[in-house]
Amino acid sequence: MKKYLEWFCGILAAVALFGIMALTFFDVLSRKLLSQSITGSLELTELLMVVVIFTALPLVTLRSEHVVFDSLDSYLPAALTRLQRPLVQLLCAAAMLGLAVLMWQLGSQFVVNGETTAQLKISKAPFIYLMAVLCAVCAAAHLMLAAQPVNTAEPEAEGGAL
């Protein structure tokens, strides 16, 4: 399952990032050659950035590549450091799940109100729902990491420690 999730999120993020790159290239080219920008290019870039950020979030979580502040870890007792990682993962899971619920509710409000982008009139609700689903996936990844045994021998193996 982890492999499919990484593949799906990776492909979706890559396609959205490529879309941003291509749109920016053609928008600049259009401004230079035709003295006219592509209509709605800013809106499309914003929507694609939502896709890039929220599809990358579960990938970063699954790989434990979040920025880690561990300056005080060497001063903590071993028993506390063994509890620290699962507790932090559970806290992150709760926060991401809460965010997913709030975003789902916001998406429902956007459907009722018919919220769209200003220029292109693209419905915002599917993007909000995607954000909610990916936050829930990220919460599940945090729960999965909380259940894994703690390896206190190599604390920096978990990601980018500062």
N, CA, C and O atoms as a DFTB+ gen file, in Angstrom:
648 C
 N C O
     1  1       0.823      -1.197       0.000
     2  2       0.000       0.000       0.000
     3  2       0.868       1.262       0.000
     4  3       0.589       2.227      -0.712
     5  1       1.934       1.230       0.822
     6  2       2.836       2.378       0.903
     7  2       3.443       2.678      -0.463
     8  3       3.582       3.839      -0.848
     9  1       3.804       1.626      -1.193
    10  2       4.412       1.784      -2.512
    11  2       3.449       2.470      -3.484
    12  3       3.847       3.362      -4.234
    13  1       2.183       2.049      -3.465
    14  2       1.184       2.645      -4.358
    15  2       0.896       4.091      -3.990
    16  3       0.715       4.941      -4.862
    17  1       0.855       4.361      -2.693
    18  2       0.620       5.722      -2.239
    19  2       1.769       6.637      -2.657
    20  3       1.542       7.748      -3.135
    21  1       3.000       6.165      -2.476
    22  2       4.154       6.955      -2.890
    23  2       4.135       7.186      -4.403
    24  3       4.443       8.280      -4.876
    25  1       3.770       6.147      -5.152
    26  2       3.722       6.269      -6.608
    27  2       2.645       7.279      -7.019
    28  3       2.908       8.170      -7.827
    29  1       1.439       7.142      -6.467
    30  2       0.323       8.017      -6.820
    31  2       0.630       9.470      -6.470
    32  3       0.484      10.361      -7.307
    33  1       1.055       9.704      -5.235
    34  2       1.351      11.073      -4.800
    35  2       2.523      11.662      -5.576
    36  3       2.509      12.839      -5.935
    37  1       3.530      10.842      -5.830
    38  2       4.692      11.313      -6.581
    39  2       4.340      11.708      -7.998
    40  3       4.781      12.750      -8.483
    41  1       3.544      10.882      -8.669
    42  2       3.130      11.181     -10.048
    43  2       2.264      12.435     -10.077
    44  3       2.460      13.308     -10.923
    45  1       1.311      12.526      -9.160
    46  2       0.419      13.682      -9.127
    47  2       1.197      14.973      -8.861
    48  3       0.951      15.989      -9.510
    49  1       2.123      14.938      -7.921
    50  2       2.940      16.120      -7.624
    51  2       3.818      16.483      -8.817
    52  3       3.967      17.660      -9.145
    53  1       4.393      15.482      -9.462
    54  2       5.266      15.738     -10.616
    55  2       4.483      16.337     -11.781
    56  3       4.953      17.270     -12.432
    57  1       3.303      15.809     -12.043
    58  2       2.482      16.334     -13.140
    59  2       2.070      17.775     -12.849
    60  3       2.119      18.626     -13.737
    61  1       1.664      18.049     -11.612
    62  2       1.265      19.409     -11.243
    63  2       2.458      20.366     -11.333
    64  3       2.312      21.494     -11.805
    65  1       3.620      19.928     -10.887
    66  2       4.818      20.770     -10.959
    67  2       5.221      21.030     -12.404
    68  3       5.619      22.140     -12.754
    69  1       5.115      19.997     -13.243
    70  2       5.401      20.182     -14.668
    71  2       4.400      21.167     -15.273
    72  3       4.771      21.999     -16.100
    73  1       3.136      21.074     -14.863
    74  2       2.116      22.004     -15.351
    75  2       2.446      23.435     -14.983
    76  3       2.274      24.343     -15.797
    77  1       2.916      23.645     -13.768
    78  2       3.315      24.992     -13.341
    79  2       4.468      25.493     -14.198
    80  3       4.478      26.640     -14.646
    81  1       5.442      24.608     -14.418
    82  2       6.611      24.994     -15.215
    83  2       6.204      25.357     -16.641
    84  3       6.621      26.390     -17.164
    85  1       5.390      24.510     -17.268
    86  2       4.978      24.753     -18.648
    87  2       4.130      26.021     -18.743
    88  3       4.311      26.831     -19.652
    89  1       3.211      26.185     -17.804
    90  2       2.354      27.369     -17.804
    91  2       3.182      28.640     -17.640
    92  3       2.951      29.626     -18.341
    93  1       4.132      28.622     -16.733
    94  2       4.986      29.789     -16.524
    95  2       5.810      30.089     -17.776
    96  3       5.932      31.245     -18.182
    97  1       6.374      29.047     -18.385
    98  2       7.167      29.214     -19.604
    99  2       6.325      29.873     -20.706
   100  3       6.737      30.866     -21.304
   101  1       5.147      29.307     -20.962
   102  2       4.320      29.840     -22.044
   103  2       3.724      31.206     -21.705
   104  3       3.473      32.012     -22.601
   105  1       3.498      31.468     -20.429
   106  2       3.005      32.782     -20.024
   107  2       4.070      33.841     -20.262
   108  3       3.764      34.911     -20.787
   109  1       5.303      33.566     -19.889
   110  2       6.399      34.520     -20.119
   111  2       6.634      34.693     -21.617
   112  3       6.817      35.812     -22.096
   113  1       6.628      33.594     -22.347
   114  2       6.807      33.644     -23.799
   115  2       5.700      34.485     -24.439
   116  3       5.971      35.301     -25.320
   117  1       4.493      34.293     -24.012
   118  2       3.348      35.046     -24.543
   119  2       3.467      36.538     -24.227
   120  3       3.146      37.385     -25.060
   121  1       3.933      36.850     -23.015
   122  2       4.102      38.260     -22.663
   123  2       5.192      38.923     -23.483
   124  3       5.062      40.081     -23.879
   125  1       6.277      38.183     -23.741
   126  2       7.394      38.755     -24.493
   127  2       7.089      38.881     -25.985
   128  3       7.412      39.893     -26.607
   129  1       6.464      37.847     -26.557
   130  2       6.225      37.843     -27.997
   131  2       4.918      38.526     -28.396
   132  3       4.867      39.199     -29.426
   133  1       3.875      38.364     -27.607
   134  2       2.554      38.881     -27.970
   135  2       2.095      40.043     -27.087
   136  3       1.025      40.610     -27.307
   137  1       2.904      40.391     -26.096
   138  2       2.571      41.442     -25.130
   139  2       1.237      41.174     -24.432
   140  3       0.501      42.099     -24.088
   141  1       0.943      39.889     -24.232
   142  2      -0.297      39.519     -23.550
   143  2      -0.050      38.265     -22.713
   144  3       0.531      37.285     -23.180
   145  1      -0.499      38.324     -21.488
   146  2      -0.358      37.178     -20.586
   147  2      -1.458      36.160     -20.849
   148  3      -2.498      36.502     -21.411
   149  1      -1.235      34.918     -20.449
   150  2      -2.258      33.881     -20.568
   151  2      -3.333      34.155     -19.517
   152  3      -3.031      34.293     -18.332
   153  1      -4.578      34.232     -19.956
   154  2      -5.696      34.513     -19.056
   155  2      -5.799      33.431     -17.978
   156  3      -5.852      32.239     -18.280
   157  1      -5.826      33.864     -16.732
   158  2      -5.996      32.940     -15.613
   159  2      -4.751      32.169     -15.230
   160  3      -4.838      31.206     -14.468
   161  1      -3.595      32.565     -15.737
   162  2      -2.372      31.811     -15.431
   163  2      -2.047      31.834     -13.934
   164  3      -1.552      30.846     -13.392
   165  1      -2.320      32.944     -13.277
   166  2      -2.063      33.020     -11.834
   167  2      -2.985      32.068     -11.074
   168  3      -2.544      31.369     -10.161
   169  1      -4.255      32.043     -11.449
   170  2      -5.200      31.133     -10.801
   171  2      -4.793      29.675     -10.993
   172  3      -4.813      28.888     -10.046
   173  1      -4.430      29.325     -12.203
   174  2      -4.014      27.945     -12.479
   175  2      -2.765      27.581     -11.696
   176  3      -2.655      26.470     -11.176
   177  1      -1.828      28.511     -11.609
   178  2      -0.605      28.271     -10.839
   179  2      -0.934      28.054      -9.370
   180  3      -0.370      27.163      -8.735
   181  1      -1.837      28.854      -8.825
   182  2      -2.232      28.694      -7.425
   183  2      -2.876      27.329      -7.181
   184  3      -2.559      26.661      -6.196
   185  1      -3.767      26.919      -8.063
   186  2      -4.434      25.624      -7.901
   187  2      -3.441      24.473      -8.039
   188  3      -3.520      23.491      -7.301
   189  1      -2.518      24.591      -8.972
   190  2      -1.507      23.541      -9.141
   191  2      -0.550      23.495      -7.952
   192  3      -0.064      22.423      -7.591
   193  1      -0.276      24.651      -7.341
   194  2       0.574      24.669      -6.145
   195  2      -0.098      23.939      -4.986
   196  3       0.572      23.271      -4.199
   197  1      -1.416      24.066      -4.880
   198  2      -2.160      23.322      -3.863
   199  2      -1.931      21.829      -4.069
   200  3      -1.676      21.095      -3.114
   201  1      -2.022      21.384      -5.320
   202  2      -1.825      19.967      -5.625
   203  2      -0.403      19.537      -5.269
   204  3      -0.214      18.492      -4.647
   205  1       0.589      20.324      -5.650
   206  2       1.989      19.975      -5.364
   207  2       2.226      19.866      -3.863
   208  3       2.794      18.880      -3.394
   209  1       1.800      20.857      -3.119
   210  2       2.072      20.891      -1.679
   211  2       1.368      19.752      -0.953
   212  3       1.982      19.053      -0.147
   213  1       0.097      19.564      -1.232
   214  2      -0.656      18.575      -0.470
   215  2      -0.409      17.139      -0.925
   216  3      -0.657      16.210      -0.157
   217  1       0.069      16.932      -2.143
   218  2       0.451      15.566      -2.522
   219  2       1.858      15.239      -2.016
   220  3       2.187      14.070      -1.810
   221  1       2.675      16.248      -1.820
   222  2       4.013      16.012      -1.280
   223  2       3.978      15.770       0.229
   224  3       4.873      15.123       0.774
   225  1       2.963      16.281       0.898
   226  2       2.876      16.148       2.359
   227  2       2.881      14.693       2.842
   228  3       3.647      14.371       3.750
   229  1       2.058      13.799       2.272
   230  2       2.146      12.395       2.710
   231  2       3.492      11.751       2.367
   232  3       3.968      10.888       3.103
   233  1       4.106      12.164       1.257
   234  2       5.417      11.617       0.884
   235  2       6.474      11.987       1.915
   236  3       7.268      11.144       2.333
   237  1       6.481      13.233       2.315
   238  2       7.445      13.699       3.314
   239  2       7.213      12.978       4.637
   240  3       8.166      12.598       5.319
   241  1       5.959      12.792       4.994
   242  2       5.628      12.108       6.249
   243  2       6.052      10.647       6.204
   244  3       6.687      10.161       7.139
   245  1       5.709       9.939       5.128
   246  2       6.058       8.520       5.018
   247  2       7.562       8.289       5.081
   248  3       8.018       7.268       5.597
   249  1       8.316       9.221       4.565
   250  2       9.786       9.081       4.541
   251  2      10.455       9.713       5.761
   252  3      11.680       9.700       5.875
   253  1       9.657      10.261       6.666
   254  2      10.173      10.953       7.863
   255  2      11.197      12.014       7.486
   256  3      12.276      12.090       8.074
   257  1      10.849      12.824       6.506
   258  2      11.766      13.850       6.025
   259  2      11.396      15.251       6.489
   260  3      11.872      16.238       5.928
   261  1      10.555      15.343       7.505
   262  2      10.236      16.647       8.073
   263  2      11.480      17.206       8.750
   264  3      12.375      16.458       9.142
   265  1      11.526      18.510       8.881
   266  2      12.608      19.142       9.618
   267  2      12.455      18.759      11.089
   268  3      11.364      18.841      11.652
   269  1      13.556      18.344      11.699
   270  2      13.533      17.883      13.089
   271  2      14.434      18.789      13.923
   272  3      15.581      19.049      13.560
   273  1      13.903      19.257      15.029
   274  2      14.679      20.039      15.993
   275  2      15.011      19.115      17.150
   276  3      14.156      18.812      17.982
   277  1      16.262      18.670      17.197
   278  2      16.642      17.679      18.212
   279  2      17.794      18.142      19.106
   280  3      18.536      17.315      19.636
   281  1      17.943      19.425      19.273
   282  2      19.051      19.956      20.079
   283  2      18.989      19.530      21.536
   284  3      20.027      19.398      22.185
   285  1      17.800      19.316      22.056
   286  2      17.656      18.964      23.466
   287  2      17.564      17.458      23.688
   288  3      17.554      17.007      24.833
   289  1      17.496      16.677      22.624
   290  2      17.314      15.231      22.769
   291  2      18.433      14.554      23.551
   292  3      18.185      13.586      24.270
   293  1      19.646      15.044      23.421
   294  2      20.756      14.418      24.136
   295  2      20.667      14.649      25.647
   296  3      21.315      13.936      26.414
   297  1      19.890      15.614      26.078
   298  2      19.730      15.900      27.504
   299  2      18.546      15.163      28.132
   300  3      18.406      15.133      29.355
   301  1      17.700      14.572      27.297
   302  2      16.520      13.877      27.803
   303  2      16.857      12.447      28.201
   304  3      17.716      11.825      27.577
   305  1      16.204      11.917      29.219
   306  2      16.428      10.518      29.601
   307  2      15.968       9.585      28.471
   308  3      15.063       9.925      27.709
   309  1      16.588       8.429      28.371
   310  2      16.293       7.466      27.306
   311  2      14.829       7.046      27.303
   312  3      14.235       6.869      26.239
   313  1      14.249       6.887      28.483
   314  2      12.837       6.484      28.560
   315  2      11.928       7.539      27.927
   316  3      10.942       7.205      27.270
   317  1      12.265       8.801      28.127
   318  2      11.460       9.888      27.555
   319  2      11.637       9.960      26.038
   320  3      10.671      10.206      25.316
   321  1      12.843       9.752      25.556
   322  2      13.063       9.795      24.107
   323  2      12.365       8.637      23.396
   324  3      11.955       8.774      22.243
   325  1      12.229       7.500      24.075
   326  2      11.495       6.371      23.476
   327  2      10.009       6.693      23.358
   328  3       9.347       6.234      22.427
   329  1       9.487       7.471      24.287
   330  2       8.074       7.865      24.238
   331  2       7.833       9.072      23.338
   332  3       6.732       9.275      22.826
   333  1       8.871       9.859      23.160
   334  2       8.736      11.122      22.436
   335  2       8.246      10.932      20.997
   336  3       7.288      11.585      20.584
   337  1       8.882      10.058      20.239
   338  2       8.532       9.903      18.826
   339  2       7.086       9.439      18.623
   340  3       6.359      10.053      17.842
   341  1       6.652       8.375      19.301
   342  2       5.253       7.975      19.096
   343  2       4.253       9.047      19.542
   344  3       3.214       9.232      18.907
   345  1       4.568       9.750      20.630
   346  2       3.665      10.804      21.087
   347  2       3.582      11.954      20.092
   348  3       2.498      12.474      19.828
   349  1       4.719      12.349      19.544
   350  2       4.733      13.415      18.543
   351  2       3.986      12.968      17.290
   352  3       3.243      13.750      16.696
   353  1       4.181      11.709      16.886
   354  2       3.470      11.193      15.719
   355  2       1.957      11.186      15.963
   356  3       1.186      11.540      15.071
   357  1       1.535      10.788      17.152
   358  2       0.102      10.794      17.481
   359  2      -0.467      12.212      17.498
   360  3      -1.587      12.443      17.041
   361  1       0.301      13.149      18.022
   362  2      -0.128      14.545      18.037
   363  2      -0.257      15.083      16.611
   364  3      -1.227      15.769      16.285
   365  1       0.719      14.770      15.771
   366  2       0.663      15.196      14.365
   367  2      -0.517      14.545      13.643
   368  3      -1.181      15.189      12.830
   369  1      -0.774      13.285      13.936
   370  2      -1.904      12.586      13.318
   371  2      -3.217      13.257      13.715
   372  3      -4.094      13.459      12.874
   373  1      -3.349      13.597      14.976
   374  2      -4.571      14.262      15.440
   375  2      -4.746      15.624      14.776
   376  3      -5.850      15.990      14.372
   377  1      -3.642      16.375      14.665
   378  2      -3.704      17.693      14.028
   379  2      -4.078      17.575      12.546
   380  3      -4.904      18.341      12.049
   381  1      -3.473      16.621      11.850
   382  2      -3.769      16.452      10.425
   383  2      -5.190      15.953      10.210
   384  3      -5.849      16.359       9.253
   385  1      -5.669      15.081      11.085
   386  2      -7.035      14.592      10.967
   387  2      -8.038      15.725      11.247
   388  3      -9.057      15.840      10.566
   389  1      -7.745      16.543      12.238
   390  2      -8.594      17.705      12.513
   391  2      -8.627      18.661      11.335
   392  3      -9.680      19.192      10.984
   393  1      -7.470      18.877      10.728
   394  2      -7.382      19.734       9.548
   395  2      -8.171      19.134       8.382
   396  3      -8.829      19.858       7.636
   397  1      -8.102      17.826       8.232
   398  2      -8.845      17.148       7.165
   399  2     -10.349      17.350       7.345
   400  3     -11.063      17.624       6.381
   401  1     -10.821      17.214       8.569
   402  2     -12.251      17.402       8.843
   403  2     -12.673      18.839       8.530
   404  3     -13.702      19.064       7.892
   405  1     -11.879      19.800       8.978
   406  2     -12.205      21.206       8.710
   407  2     -12.207      21.509       7.219
   408  3     -13.076      22.232       6.732
   409  1     -11.246      20.963       6.498
   410  2     -11.190      21.199       5.049
   411  2     -12.362      20.546       4.333
   412  3     -12.909      21.110       3.386
   413  1     -12.747      19.359       4.784
   414  2     -13.900      18.686       4.171
   415  2     -15.162      19.541       4.366
   416  3     -15.965      19.696       3.446
   417  1     -15.323      20.089       5.573
   418  2     -16.475      20.955       5.847
   419  2     -16.419      22.214       4.972
   420  3     -17.443      22.659       4.454
   421  1     -15.223      22.781       4.812
   422  2     -15.061      23.960       3.964
   423  2     -15.393      23.625       2.510
   424  3     -16.028      24.421       1.819
   425  1     -14.967      22.455       2.049
   426  2     -15.290      22.025       0.695
   427  2     -16.792      21.911       0.501
   428  3     -17.317      22.286      -0.547
   429  1     -17.478      21.400       1.501
   430  2     -18.943      21.291       1.435
   431  2     -19.594      22.668       1.365
   432  3     -20.560      22.867       0.628
   433  1     -19.062      23.615       2.132
   434  2     -19.571      24.991       2.071
   435  2     -19.328      25.604       0.699
   436  3     -20.175      26.325       0.173
   437  1     -18.159      25.311       0.123
   438  2     -17.844      25.838      -1.204
   439  2     -18.797      25.285      -2.260
   440  3     -19.164      25.994      -3.197
   441  1     -19.199      24.017      -2.114
   442  2     -20.158      23.425      -3.046
   443  2     -21.501      24.145      -2.934
   444  3     -22.102      24.521      -3.941
   445  1     -21.962      24.330      -1.699
   446  2     -23.256      24.986      -1.463
   447  2     -23.246      26.419      -1.998
   448  3     -24.205      26.861      -2.631
   449  1     -22.152      27.138      -1.737
   450  2     -22.059      28.542      -2.150
   451  2     -21.649      28.709      -3.613
   452  3     -21.729      29.809      -4.158
   453  1     -21.212      27.628      -4.245
   454  2     -20.781      27.717      -5.650
   455  2     -19.500      28.506      -5.827
   456  3     -19.337      29.211      -6.823
   457  1     -18.580      28.396      -4.864
   458  2     -17.308      29.130      -4.918
   459  2     -16.493      28.731      -6.144
   460  3     -16.281      27.548      -6.406
   461  1     -16.041      29.737      -6.887
   462  2     -15.181      29.505      -8.052
   463  2     -14.037      30.510      -8.037
   464  3     -14.045      31.475      -7.273
   465  1     -13.059      30.265      -8.893
   466  2     -11.974      31.232      -9.053
   467  2     -12.522      32.458      -9.780
   468  3     -13.550      32.376     -10.452
   469  1     -11.845      33.578      -9.647
   470  2     -12.359      34.851     -10.162
   471  2     -12.409      34.913     -11.689
   472  3     -13.433      35.297     -12.253
   473  1     -11.336      34.547     -12.355
   474  2     -11.276      34.707     -13.809
   475  2     -11.816      33.514     -14.582
   476  3     -12.656      33.674     -15.467
   477  1     -11.342      32.336     -14.256
   478  2     -11.671      31.149     -15.041
   479  2     -12.922      30.423     -14.561
   480  3     -13.409      29.509     -15.227
   481  1     -13.438      30.829     -13.411
   482  2     -14.652      30.221     -12.841
   483  2     -14.508      28.707     -12.608
   484  3     -15.452      27.945     -12.817
   485  1     -13.318      28.291     -12.175
   486  2     -13.064      26.888     -11.829
   487  2     -13.563      26.664     -10.405
   488  3     -13.265      27.452      -9.507
   489  1     -14.316      25.598     -10.202
   490  2     -14.834      25.285      -8.868
   491  2     -13.673      25.009      -7.910
   492  3     -12.749      24.266      -8.239
   493  1     -13.734      25.610      -6.737
   494  2     -12.680      25.427      -5.735
   495  2     -12.890      24.164      -4.907
   496  3     -11.937      23.632      -4.336
   497  1     -14.124      23.682      -4.837
   498  2     -14.456      22.561      -3.958
   499  2     -13.616      21.306      -4.210
   500  3     -13.142      20.707      -3.245
   501  1     -13.409      20.879      -5.462
   502  2     -12.600      19.656      -5.648
   503  2     -11.180      19.782      -5.092
   504  3     -10.611      18.800      -4.616
   505  1     -10.620      20.958      -5.151
   506  2      -9.272      21.170      -4.625
   507  2      -9.274      21.126      -3.102
   508  3      -8.338      20.609      -2.492
   509  1     -10.324      21.669      -2.488
   510  2     -10.433      21.627      -1.030
   511  2     -10.647      20.182      -0.571
   512  3     -10.074      19.752       0.430
   513  1     -11.470      19.443      -1.305
   514  2     -11.686      18.023      -0.972
   515  2     -10.389      17.230      -1.125
   516  3     -10.089      16.363      -0.304
   517  1      -9.622      17.526      -2.172
   518  2      -8.333      16.847      -2.356
   519  2      -7.405      17.143      -1.180
   520  3      -6.720      16.249      -0.684
   521  1      -7.386      18.392      -0.739
   522  2      -6.568      18.763       0.408
   523  2      -7.003      17.976       1.647
   524  3      -6.164      17.497       2.411
   525  1      -8.316      17.845       1.841
   526  2      -8.838      17.119       3.001
   527  2      -8.429      15.652       2.956
   528  3      -7.982      15.097       3.959
   529  1      -8.583      15.027       1.796
   530  2      -8.231      13.606       1.659
   531  2      -6.741      13.403       1.897
   532  3      -6.351      12.461       2.587
   533  1      -5.908      14.264       1.340
   534  2      -4.465      14.106       1.507
   535  2      -4.023      14.405       2.942
   536  3      -3.044      13.826       3.414
   537  1      -4.721      15.290       3.635
   538  2      -4.436      15.497       5.069
   539  2      -4.796      14.243       5.859
   540  3      -4.075      13.862       6.781
   541  1      -5.906      13.603       5.503
   542  2      -6.295      12.352       6.172
   543  2      -5.272      11.253       5.882
   544  3      -4.940      10.468       6.770
   545  1      -4.773      11.191       4.655
   546  2      -3.732      10.215       4.302
   547  2      -2.472      10.490       5.112
   548  3      -1.816       9.567       5.597
   549  1      -2.144      11.761       5.252
   550  2      -0.975      12.148       6.053
   551  2      -1.173      11.745       7.518
   552  3      -0.230      11.295       8.167
   553  1      -2.382      11.902       8.035
   554  2      -2.687      11.476       9.411
   555  2      -2.499       9.970       9.551
   556  3      -1.953       9.500      10.548
   557  1      -2.952       9.213       8.551
   558  2      -2.768       7.757       8.579
   559  2      -1.287       7.396       8.556
   560  3      -0.865       6.452       9.225
   561  1      -0.505       8.136       7.796
   562  2       0.940       7.891       7.755
   563  2       1.572       8.159       9.120
   564  3       2.452       7.419       9.558
   565  1       1.120       9.216       9.786
   566  2       1.633       9.504      11.136
   567  2       1.265       8.389      12.109
   568  3       2.074       8.012      12.957
   569  1       0.053       7.865      11.990
   570  2      -0.356       6.751      12.858
   571  2       0.492       5.514      12.589
   572  3       0.870       4.799      13.517
   573  1       0.786       5.269      11.325
   574  2       1.630       4.136      10.968
   575  2       3.039       4.298      11.563
   576  3       3.624       3.340      12.067
   577  1       3.566       5.516      11.495
   578  2       4.895       5.773      12.054
   579  2       4.888       5.687      13.582
   580  3       5.879       5.281      14.189
   581  1       3.778       6.065      14.194
   582  2       3.681       5.980      15.657
   583  2       3.716       4.532      16.126
   584  3       4.189       4.241      17.225
   585  1       3.216       3.625      15.293
   586  2       3.159       2.205      15.666
   587  2       4.486       1.479      15.443
   588  3       4.670       0.368      15.939
   589  1       5.412       2.095      14.703
   590  2       6.699       1.443      14.442
   591  2       7.577       1.498      15.687
   592  3       7.502       2.448      16.466
   593  1       8.420       0.462      15.872
   594  2       9.334       0.472      17.021
   595  2      10.348       1.610      16.903
   596  3      10.775       1.969      15.805
   597  1      10.723       2.166      18.049
   598  2      11.646       3.291      18.095
   599  2      13.075       2.783      18.099
   600  3      13.426       1.898      18.879
   601  1      13.902       3.350      17.220
   602  2      15.331       3.033      17.171
   603  2      16.081       4.233      17.737
   604  3      16.257       5.233      17.041
   605  1      16.526       4.149      18.989
   606  2      17.205       5.277      19.627
   607  2      18.692       5.322      19.296
   608  3      19.367       6.280      19.675
   609  1      19.221       4.327      18.607
   610  2      20.638       4.304      18.278
   611  2      20.976       5.332      17.213
   612  3      22.059       5.916      17.252
   613  1      20.067       5.573      16.250
   614  2      20.318       6.512      15.158
   615  2      19.189       7.522      15.036
   616  3      18.317       7.354      14.183
   617  1      19.173       8.583      15.872
   618  2      18.069       9.529      15.814
   619  2      18.038      10.326      14.514
   620  3      16.967      10.779      14.111
   621  1      19.188      10.515      13.836
   622  2      19.217      11.315      12.621
   623  2      18.796      10.532      11.404
   624  3      18.692      11.108      10.321
   625  1      18.544       9.222      11.535
   626  2      18.082       8.428      10.403
   627  2      16.649       8.776      10.017
   628  3      16.169       8.384       8.953
   629  1      15.964       9.522      10.900
   630  2      14.564       9.850      10.647
   631  2      14.412      11.009       9.690
   632  3      13.307      11.215       9.189
   633  1      15.419      11.761       9.408
   634  2      15.241      12.876       8.471
   635  2      16.217      13.991       8.740
   636  3      17.250      13.799       9.380
   637  1      15.874      15.161       8.240
   638  2      16.757      16.306       8.269
   639  2      16.847      16.943       9.644
   640  3      16.089      17.868       9.937
   641  1      17.728      16.487      10.474
   642  2      17.897      17.064      11.808
   643  2      18.649      18.371      11.712
   644  3      19.534      18.533      10.873
   645  1      18.288      19.310      12.584
   646  2      18.982      20.600      12.642
   647  2      19.872      20.664      13.848
   648  3      20.540      21.674      14.069
